[in-house]
Amino acid sequence: MDNYSQQDVWLEIQAENVKNAAEYLHENNVSRRDEVEVHENSEGFWISDPSGTILRVNPGK
């Protein structure tokens, strides 16, 4: 896209229980990256992998 200074790929992980997923990730030293983008009224949250790839953890469907 011409109007963006860089290209990003953001991936989504769907979890049946977002609260349990957050606790598991925290216990395994995976930091949340909620500063990436605010999603009001959403259970989901952002994390990144060791190489910096942004991942969105959302409730499963």
N, C-alpha and C positions, 0 to 999 in steps of 0.2 A: 504494500500500500504506500503510495507516494507521500502521504501526509504523516507517516510515522517515522521517527528517527531510527528505530530498530525494530526488527521482527521478533516476536515472542511466540512460543507455543506453550499454552497452559493446559495441563492435563487434569482430569477429574477422577477422583476415587469415590465410589459410592459405598456407603457403610450402612448396614441395617440399623445400627445404634451409634449415632454420631458421638454421644457422650462417652460411651465405652471406647470408641476409636480414639478420641482425644486423650483419655486417660492412658491407654496403651502407648500411644505415640509419646506422650510426656514421660512415661516411665522408661522409655527406650531412647531418651535424649533427642527427640525430634522436636525442634522448636516451632512454635506457631509463627506465621508470618502475616498476621491480620492487618498489618499496615499496607499490604499490597492493594487491597480494594475493600471498601466497606459494602457489605450486603445487609442492609437493615432487615430485621425480622426474619433472619435466616439462621438455622442451626449450624450451617456449614462454616468452615474456616479454611485458612490457607496454611500450607507448609511448603518447605522446599527440600529437595534431596541434596546429598553432599556436593553435587556438581552445580547446584543453583537452579535446577529446573523447578518452576513453580507448579504446585499441585493444589487443587481445590478438593477438600473432603466434604461431600454432600450426603444428605440422607438418601438411601436407596429407594427405588420406586417399587 
